[in-house]
Amino acid sequence: MAPHSAAVRGHISPCARIRFFMIRKLKSGEYRLYSRKKNAETGKRRNLGTFSSMEKAKQHEREVQYFKKH
């Protein structure tokens, strides 16, 4: 089996989940959540919020994913 076959079946390791969202640390020490896809016209990712901690940014990303599916 291919190494990525587990992801295809829906079983994703915690390490692999990190790649699904874009969280970057800013110079101010805050964390910014960006959309996964780039805008075709501008070539940039949408800003989905700025948060004081990495955990808050991850929580918001989970909320965004939940909203997309429900």
Distance bins in CASP14 RR format, pairs under 12 A and 6 or more apart:
PFRMAT RR
TARGET T0000
AUTHOR 0000-0000-0000
RMODE 2
METHOD distances of the structure
MODEL  1
1 7 0 0 0 0 0 1 0 0 0 0 0
1 8 0 0 0 0 1 0 0 0 0 0 0
1 9 0 0 0 0 1 0 0 0 0 0 0
2 8 0 0 0 0 1 0 0 0 0 0 0
2 9 0 0 0 0 0 1 0 0 0 0 0
3 13 0 0 0 0 0 1 0 0 0 0 0
3 16 0 0 0 0 0 1 0 0 0 0 0
4 10 0 0 0 0 0 1 0 0 0 0 0
4 11 0 0 0 0 0 1 0 0 0 0 0
4 12 0 0 0 0 1 0 0 0 0 0 0
4 13 0 0 0 0 0 1 0 0 0 0 0
4 16 0 0 0 0 1 0 0 0 0 0 0
4 19 0 0 0 0 0 1 0 0 0 0 0
5 11 0 0 0 0 1 0 0 0 0 0 0
5 12 0 0 0 0 0 1 0 0 0 0 0
6 12 1 0 0 1 0 0 0 0 0 0 0
6 13 1 0 0 1 0 0 0 0 0 0 0
6 15 0 0 0 0 0 1 0 0 0 0 0
6 16 0 0 0 0 1 0 0 0 0 0 0
7 13 0 0 0 0 1 0 0 0 0 0 0
7 15 0 0 0 0 0 1 0 0 0 0 0
7 16 1 0 0 1 0 0 0 0 0 0 0
7 17 0 0 0 0 1 0 0 0 0 0 0
7 19 0 0 0 0 1 0 0 0 0 0 0
7 20 0 0 0 0 1 0 0 0 0 0 0
8 16 0 0 0 0 0 1 0 0 0 0 0
10 16 0 0 0 0 0 1 0 0 0 0 0
10 17 0 0 0 0 0 1 0 0 0 0 0
11 17 0 0 0 0 0 1 0 0 0 0 0
12 18 0 0 0 0 0 1 0 0 0 0 0
12 19 0 0 0 0 1 0 0 0 0 0 0
12 20 0 0 0 0 1 0 0 0 0 0 0
13 19 0 0 0 0 0 1 0 0 0 0 0
13 20 0 0 0 0 0 1 0 0 0 0 0
14 20 0 0 0 0 0 1 0 0 0 0 0
14 58 0 0 0 0 0 1 0 0 0 0 0
17 23 0 0 0 0 0 1 0 0 0 0 0
17 58 0 0 0 0 1 0 0 0 0 0 0
17 61 0 0 0 0 1 0 0 0 0 0 0
17 62 0 0 0 0 1 0 0 0 0 0 0
17 65 0 0 0 0 0 1 0 0 0 0 0
18 54 0 0 0 0 0 1 0 0 0 0 0
18 57 0 0 0 0 0 1 0 0 0 0 0
18 58 0 0 0 0 1 0 0 0 0 0 0
18 61 0 0 0 0 0 1 0 0 0 0 0
19 36 0 0 0 0 1 0 0 0 0 0 0
20 33 0 0 0 0 0 1 0 0 0 0 0
20 34 0 0 0 0 0 1 0 0 0 0 0
20 35 0 0 0 0 0 1 0 0 0 0 0
20 36 1 0 0 1 0 0 0 0 0 0 0
20 37 0 0 0 0 0 1 0 0 0 0 0
20 58 0 0 0 0 0 1 0 0 0 0 0
20 61 0 0 0 0 1 0 0 0 0 0 0
20 62 0 0 0 0 0 1 0 0 0 0 0
20 64 0 0 0 0 0 1 0 0 0 0 0
20 65 0 0 0 0 1 0 0 0 0 0 0
21 31 0 0 0 0 0 1 0 0 0 0 0
21 32 0 0 0 0 0 1 0 0 0 0 0
21 33 1 0 0 1 0 0 0 0 0 0 0
21 34 1 0 0 1 0 0 0 0 0 0 0
21 35 0 0 0 0 1 0 0 0 0 0 0
21 36 1 0 0 1 0 0 0 0 0 0 0
21 37 0 0 0 0 0 1 0 0 0 0 0
21 45 0 0 0 0 0 1 0 0 0 0 0
21 48 0 0 0 0 1 0 0 0 0 0 0
21 49 0 0 0 0 0 1 0 0 0 0 0
21 54 0 0 0 0 0 1 0 0 0 0 0
21 57 0 0 0 0 1 0 0 0 0 0 0
21 58 1 0 0 1 0 0 0 0 0 0 0
21 59 0 0 0 0 0 1 0 0 0 0 0
21 60 0 0 0 0 1 0 0 0 0 0 0
21 61 1 0 1 0 0 0 0 0 0 0 0
21 62 0 0 0 0 1 0 0 0 0 0 0
21 63 0 0 0 0 0 1 0 0 0 0 0
21 64 0 0 0 0 1 0 0 0 0 0 0
21 65 0 0 0 0 1 0 0 0 0 0 0
22 31 0 0 0 0 0 1 0 0 0 0 0
22 32 0 0 0 0 1 0 0 0 0 0 0
22 33 1 0 0 1 0 0 0 0 0 0 0
22 34 1 1 0 0 0 0 0 0 0 0 0
22 35 1 0 0 1 0 0 0 0 0 0 0
22 36 1 0 0 1 0 0 0 0 0 0 0
22 37 0 0 0 0 1 0 0 0 0 0 0
22 38 0 0 0 0 0 1 0 0 0 0 0
22 44 0 0 0 0 0 1 0 0 0 0 0
22 45 1 0 0 1 0 0 0 0 0 0 0
22 46 0 0 0 0 1 0 0 0 0 0 0
22 47 0 0 0 0 0 1 0 0 0 0 0
22 48 0 0 0 0 1 0 0 0 0 0 0
22 49 0 0 0 0 0 1 0 0 0 0 0
22 57 0 0 0 0 1 0 0 0 0 0 0
22 58 0 0 0 0 0 1 0 0 0 0 0
22 61 0 0 0 0 1 0 0 0 0 0 0
22 64 0 0 0 0 0 1 0 0 0 0 0
23 30 0 0 0 0 0 1 0 0 0 0 0
23 31 1 0 1 0 0 0 0 0 0 0 0
23 32 1 0 0 1 0 0 0 0 0 0 0
23 33 1 0 1 0 0 0 0 0 0 0 0
23 34 1 0 0 1 0 0 0 0 0 0 0
23 35 0 0 0 0 0 1 0 0 0 0 0
23 36 0 0 0 0 0 1 0 0 0 0 0
23 45 0 0 0 0 0 1 0 0 0 0 0
23 47 0 0 0 0 0 1 0 0 0 0 0
23 48 0 0 0 0 1 0 0 0 0 0 0
23 49 0 0 0 0 1 0 0 0 0 0 0
23 50 0 0 0 0 0 1 0 0 0 0 0
23 51 0 0 0 0 1 0 0 0 0 0 0
23 53 0 0 0 0 0 1 0 0 0 0 0
23 54 1 0 0 1 0 0 0 0 0 0 0
23 55 0 0 0 0 0 1 0 0 0 0 0
23 56 0 0 0 0 0 1 0 0 0 0 0
23 57 1 0 1 0 0 0 0 0 0 0 0
23 58 1 0 0 1 0 0 0 0 0 0 0
23 59 0 0 0 0 0 1 0 0 0 0 0
23 60 0 0 0 0 1 0 0 0 0 0 0
23 61 1 0 0 1 0 0 0 0 0 0 0
23 62 0 0 0 0 0 1 0 0 0 0 0
23 64 0 0 0 0 0 1 0 0 0 0 0
24 30 0 0 0 0 1 0 0 0 0 0 0
24 31 1 0 0 1 0 0 0 0 0 0 0
24 32 1 0 1 0 0 0 0 0 0 0 0
24 33 0 0 0 0 1 0 0 0 0 0 0
24 34 1 0 0 1 0 0 0 0 0 0 0
24 45 0 0 0 0 1 0 0 0 0 0 0
24 47 0 0 0 0 0 1 0 0 0 0 0
24 48 0 0 0 0 0 1 0 0 0 0 0
24 49 0 0 0 0 0 1 0 0 0 0 0
24 50 0 0 0 0 0 1 0 0 0 0 0
24 51 0 0 0 0 0 1 0 0 0 0 0
24 54 0 0 0 0 0 1 0 0 0 0 0
24 57 0 0 0 0 1 0 0 0 0 0 0
25 31 1 0 1 0 0 0 0 0 0 0 0
25 32 0 0 0 0 1 0 0 0 0 0 0
25 33 0 0 0 0 0 1 0 0 0 0 0
25 50 0 0 0 0 0 1 0 0 0 0 0
25 51 0 0 0 0 0 1 0 0 0 0 0
25 52 0 0 0 0 0 1 0 0 0 0 0
25 53 0 0 0 0 0 1 0 0 0 0 0
25 54 1 0 0 1 0 0 0 0 0 0 0
25 57 0 0 0 0 1 0 0 0 0 0 0
26 32 1 0 1 0 0 0 0 0 0 0 0
26 33 0 0 0 0 0 1 0 0 0 0 0
26 34 0 0 0 0 0 1 0 0 0 0 0
26 47 0 0 0 0 0 1 0 0 0 0 0
26 49 0 0 0 0 0 1 0 0 0 0 0
26 50 1 0 0 1 0 0 0 0 0 0 0
26 51 0 0 0 0 0 1 0 0 0 0 0
26 52 0 0 0 0 0 1 0 0 0 0 0
26 54 0 0 0 0 0 1 0 0 0 0 0
26 57 0 0 0 0 0 1 0 0 0 0 0
28 50 0 0 0 0 1 0 0 0 0 0 0
28 51 0 0 0 0 0 1 0 0 0 0 0
28 52 0 0 0 0 1 0 0 0 0 0 0
29 50 0 0 0 0 1 0 0 0 0 0 0
29 51 0 0 0 0 0 1 0 0 0 0 0
29 52 0 0 0 0 1 0 0 0 0 0 0
29 53 0 0 0 0 1 0 0 0 0 0 0
29 54 0 0 0 0 0 1 0 0 0 0 0
29 57 0 0 0 0 0 1 0 0 0 0 0
30 47 0 0 0 0 0 1 0 0 0 0 0
30 49 0 0 0 0 1 0 0 0 0 0 0
30 50 1 0 1 0 0 0 0 0 0 0 0
30 51 1 0 0 1 0 0 0 0 0 0 0
30 52 1 0 1 0 0 0 0 0 0 0 0
30 53 0 0 0 0 1 0 0 0 0 0 0
30 54 0 0 0 0 1 0 0 0 0 0 0
30 56 0 0 0 0 1 0 0 0 0 0 0
30 57 0 0 0 0 1 0 0 0 0 0 0
31 47 0 0 0 0 0 1 0 0 0 0 0
31 48 0 0 0 0 0 1 0 0 0 0 0
31 49 0 0 0 0 1 0 0 0 0 0 0
31 50 1 0 0 1 0 0 0 0 0 0 0
31 51 1 0 1 0 0 0 0 0 0 0 0
31 52 1 0 0 1 0 0 0 0 0 0 0
31 53 1 0 0 1 0 0 0 0 0 0 0
31 54 1 0 1 0 0 0 0 0 0 0 0
31 55 0 0 0 0 1 0 0 0 0 0 0
31 56 1 0 0 1 0 0 0 0 0 0 0
31 57 1 0 1 0 0 0 0 0 0 0 0
31 58 0 0 0 0 1 0 0 0 0 0 0
31 59 0 0 0 0 0 1 0 0 0 0 0
31 60 0 0 0 0 1 0 0 0 0 0 0
31 61 0 0 0 0 0 1 0 0 0 0 0
32 45 0 0 0 0 1 0 0 0 0 0 0
32 46 0 0 0 0 0 1 0 0 0 0 0
32 47 1 0 0 1 0 0 0 0 0 0 0
32 48 0 0 0 0 1 0 0 0 0 0 0
32 49 1 0 0 1 0 0 0 0 0 0 0
32 50 1 0 1 0 0 0 0 0 0 0 0
32 51 1 0 0 1 0 0 0 0 0 0 0
32 52 0 0 0 0 0 1 0 0 0 0 0
32 54 0 0 0 0 0 1 0 0 0 0 0
32 56 0 0 0 0 0 1 0 0 0 0 0
32 57 1 0 0 1 0 0 0 0 0 0 0
32 60 0 0 0 0 0 1 0 0 0 0 0
32 61 0 0 0 0 0 1 0 0 0 0 0
33 45 0 0 0 0 1 0 0 0 0 0 0
33 46 0 0 0 0 1 0 0 0 0 0 0
33 47 1 0 0 1 0 0 0 0 0 0 0
33 48 1 0 1 0 0 0 0 0 0 0 0
33 49 1 0 1 0 0 0 0 0 0 0 0
33 50 1 0 0 1 0 0 0 0 0 0 0
33 51 1 0 0 1 0 0 0 0 0 0 0
33 53 0 0 0 0 0 1 0 0 0 0 0
33 54 0 0 0 0 0 1 0 0 0 0 0
33 56 0 0 0 0 1 0 0 0 0 0 0
33 57 1 0 1 0 0 0 0 0 0 0 0
33 58 0 0 0 0 1 0 0 0 0 0 0
33 59 0 0 0 0 0 1 0 0 0 0 0
33 60 1 0 1 0 0 0 0 0 0 0 0
33 61 1 0 1 0 0 0 0 0 0 0 0
33 62 0 0 0 0 0 1 0 0 0 0 0
33 63 0 0 0 0 0 1 0 0 0 0 0
33 64 1 0 0 1 0 0 0 0 0 0 0
33 65 0 0 0 0 0 1 0 0 0 0 0
34 43 0 0 0 0 0 1 0 0 0 0 0
34 44 0 0 0 0 1 0 0 0 0 0 0
34 45 1 1 0 0 0 0 0 0 0 0 0
34 46 1 0 0 1 0 0 0 0 0 0 0
34 47 1 0 0 1 0 0 0 0 0 0 0
34 48 1 0 0 1 0 0 0 0 0 0 0
34 49 0 0 0 0 1 0 0 0 0 0 0
34 50 0 0 0 0 0 1 0 0 0 0 0
34 57 0 0 0 0 0 1 0 0 0 0 0
34 60 0 0 0 0 0 1 0 0 0 0 0
34 61 0 0 0 0 1 0 0 0 0 0 0
34 64 0 0 0 0 0 1 0 0 0 0 0
35 42 0 0 0 0 0 1 0 0 0 0 0
35 43 0 0 0 0 0 1 0 0 0 0 0
35 44 0 0 0 0 1 0 0 0 0 0 0
35 45 1 0 1 0 0 0 0 0 0 0 0
35 46 1 1 0 0 0 0 0 0 0 0 0
35 47 0 0 0 0 1 0 0 0 0 0 0
35 48 1 0 1 0 0 0 0 0 0 0 0
35 49 0 0 0 0 0 1 0 0 0 0 0
35 61 0 0 0 0 0 1 0 0 0 0 0
35 64 0 0 0 0 1 0 0 0 0 0 0
35 65 0 0 0 0 0 1 0 0 0 0 0
35 68 0 0 0 0 0 1 0 0 0 0 0
36 45 1 0 0 1 0 0 0 0 0 0 0
36 46 0 0 0 0 1 0 0 0 0 0 0
36 48 0 0 0 0 1 0 0 0 0 0 0
36 61 0 0 0 0 1 0 0 0 0 0 0
36 64 0 0 0 0 1 0 0 0 0 0 0
36 65 0 0 0 0 1 0 0 0 0 0 0
36 68 0 0 0 0 0 1 0 0 0 0 0
37 43 0 0 0 0 1 0 0 0 0 0 0
37 44 0 0 0 0 0 1 0 0 0 0 0
37 45 1 0 0 1 0 0 0 0 0 0 0
37 46 0 0 0 0 1 0 0 0 0 0 0
37 48 0 0 0 0 0 1 0 0 0 0 0
38 44 1 0 0 1 0 0 0 0 0 0 0
38 45 1 0 1 0 0 0 0 0 0 0 0
38 46 0 0 0 0 1 0 0 0 0 0 0
39 45 1 0 0 1 0 0 0 0 0 0 0
39 46 1 0 0 1 0 0 0 0 0 0 0
39 47 0 0 0 0 0 1 0 0 0 0 0
40 46 0 0 0 0 0 1 0 0 0 0 0
46 64 0 0 0 0 0 1 0 0 0 0 0
47 57 0 0 0 0 0 1 0 0 0 0 0
47 60 0 0 0 0 0 1 0 0 0 0 0
48 57 0 0 0 0 1 0 0 0 0 0 0
48 58 0 0 0 0 0 1 0 0 0 0 0
48 60 1 0 0 1 0 0 0 0 0 0 0
48 61 1 0 0 1 0 0 0 0 0 0 0
48 62 0 0 0 0 0 1 0 0 0 0 0
48 63 0 0 0 0 0 1 0 0 0 0 0
48 64 1 0 0 1 0 0 0 0 0 0 0
48 65 0 0 0 0 0 1 0 0 0 0 0
48 67 0 0 0 0 0 1 0 0 0 0 0
48 68 0 0 0 0 0 1 0 0 0 0 0
49 56 0 0 0 0 1 0 0 0 0 0 0
49 57 1 0 0 1 0 0 0 0 0 0 0
49 59 0 0 0 0 0 1 0 0 0 0 0
49 60 1 0 0 1 0 0 0 0 0 0 0
49 61 0 0 0 0 1 0 0 0 0 0 0
49 63 0 0 0 0 0 1 0 0 0 0 0
49 64 0 0 0 0 1 0 0 0 0 0 0
50 56 0 0 0 0 1 0 0 0 0 0 0
50 57 0 0 0 0 1 0 0 0 0 0 0
50 60 0 0 0 0 1 0 0 0 0 0 0
51 57 1 0 1 0 0 0 0 0 0 0 0
51 58 0 0 0 0 1 0 0 0 0 0 0
51 59 0 0 0 0 1 0 0 0 0 0 0
51 60 1 0 0 1 0 0 0 0 0 0 0
51 61 0 0 0 0 1 0 0 0 0 0 0
51 63 0 0 0 0 0 1 0 0 0 0 0
52 59 0 0 0 0 0 1 0 0 0 0 0
52 60 0 0 0 0 0 1 0 0 0 0 0
53 59 0 0 0 0 1 0 0 0 0 0 0
53 60 0 0 0 0 0 1 0 0 0 0 0
54 60 0 0 0 0 0 1 0 0 0 0 0
54 61 0 0 0 0 0 1 0 0 0 0 0
55 61 0 0 0 0 0 1 0 0 0 0 0
55 62 0 0 0 0 0 1 0 0 0 0 0
56 62 0 0 0 0 0 1 0 0 0 0 0
56 63 0 0 0 0 0 1 0 0 0 0 0
57 63 0 0 0 0 0 1 0 0 0 0 0
57 64 0 0 0 0 0 1 0 0 0 0 0
58 64 0 0 0 0 0 1 0 0 0 0 0
58 65 0 0 0 0 0 1 0 0 0 0 0
59 65 0 0 0 0 0 1 0 0 0 0 0
59 66 0 0 0 0 0 1 0 0 0 0 0
60 66 0 0 0 0 0 1 0 0 0 0 0
60 67 0 0 0 0 0 1 0 0 0 0 0
61 67 0 0 0 0 0 1 0 0 0 0 0
61 68 0 0 0 0 0 1 0 0 0 0 0
62 68 0 0 0 0 0 1 0 0 0 0 0
62 69 0 0 0 0 0 1 0 0 0 0 0
63 69 0 0 0 0 0 1 0 0 0 0 0
63 70 0 0 0 0 0 1 0 0 0 0 0
64 70 0 0 0 0 0 1 0 0 0 0 0
END
